[in-house]
Amino acid sequence: MTMNRKQRKELRESMRLSIHKWNKSTAGKLHKKHKEMFGVEPVFFGATDKKSPDYLDKIRDAIRTGKPLDKYAALPPDMKVAWEQGVIEID
C-alpha cells in the first residue's frame, strides 16, 4: 500500500501525538524514570499492556528498591535458551 504525502504527514502527526500522550502518562513517566535511574528499559514478562497496574507496580518497586526490573536476567540459563527459541511462554 502506498501513501501519498498528506497521509504520511497525518501518520507522522498521529504518531507524534501518541508518543507525547505516552510520555505524559503515569506509565510513560515511570518507564522514563526507570531508564534514567538504571540506564535500561524495564523488562517484564506477562505485561502486554504497559499501563497495567501489575507492570506499573513492578516498576515502582524497582525504583523504590534500587534494583532494575529485568525478569529476563533472573531466568535460569536453560529457560533463557527455551525463551529465545520460542519453546516456552512466560506470563
C-alpha positions in Angstrom: 0.0 0.0 0.0 1.4 3.4 -0.9 0.7 6.5 0.9 0.5 10.0 -0.5 2.2 13.0 1.1 -0.8 14.0 3.1 -1.4 10.5 4.5 2.3 10.3 5.6 2.1 13.7 7.2 -1.1 12.7 9.1 0.5 9.4 10.2 3.6 11.2 11.5 1.4 13.7 13.4 -0.6 10.8 14.9 2.5 9.0 16.0 3.9 12.2 17.5 0.7 12.8 19.5 0.7 9.2 20.7 4.3 9.5 21.9 3.5 12.8 23.6 0.5 11.2 25.3 2.6 8.2 26.4 5.3 10.5 27.8 2.7 12.4 29.9 1.0 9.3 31.2 1.9 7.7 34.6 3.3 4.6 32.7 5.4 6.8 30.5 6.9 8.7 33.4 7.7 5.6 35.4 9.2 4.0 32.3 11.4 7.1 31.7 12.4 7.3 35.4 13.5 3.6 35.4 15.5 4.2 32.2 17.2 7.3 33.7 18.0 5.6 37.0 19.3 2.3 35.7 20.2 3.1 32.1 18.0 0.3 30.7 14.3 -0.1 30.0 12.3 -2.3 32.3 11.9 -6.0 31.2 8.8 -7.7 32.5 7.1 -10.8 31.2 3.4 -11.1 31.1 2.5 -7.5 30.5 1.2 -6.9 27.1 -0.3 -3.6 28.3 2.4 -1.3 29.6 -0.2 0.6 31.5 -1.4 -2.4 33.5 -1.3 -1.9 37.3 0.9 -5.0 37.8 3.5 -3.7 35.4 3.5 -0.2 37.0 3.7 -1.7 40.5 6.8 -3.7 39.4 8.5 -0.6 38.0 7.6 1.4 41.2 9.1 -1.5 43.3 12.3 -1.5 41.2 12.7 2.3 41.6 12.0 2.0 45.4 14.5 -0.8 45.9 17.1 0.5 43.6 17.2 -2.7 41.6 16.3 -2.6 37.9 13.3 -4.5 36.7 14.8 -7.3 34.5 12.8 -10.5 34.7 14.8 -11.9 31.8 18.1 -11.7 33.7 16.5 -13.5 36.6 15.7 -16.6 34.4 17.9 -19.7 34.7 20.2 -20.3 31.7 18.1 -23.2 30.4 14.9 -21.1 30.5 16.6 -18.3 28.6 17.5 -20.6 25.8 14.0 -22.0 25.7 12.6 -18.5 25.7 14.9 -17.4 22.9 13.9 -20.5 20.8 10.2 -19.8 21.4 9.7 -23.1 23.2 8.1 -21.6 26.3 5.9 -18.7 27.1 6.2 -16.8 30.4 3.3 -14.9 31.9 
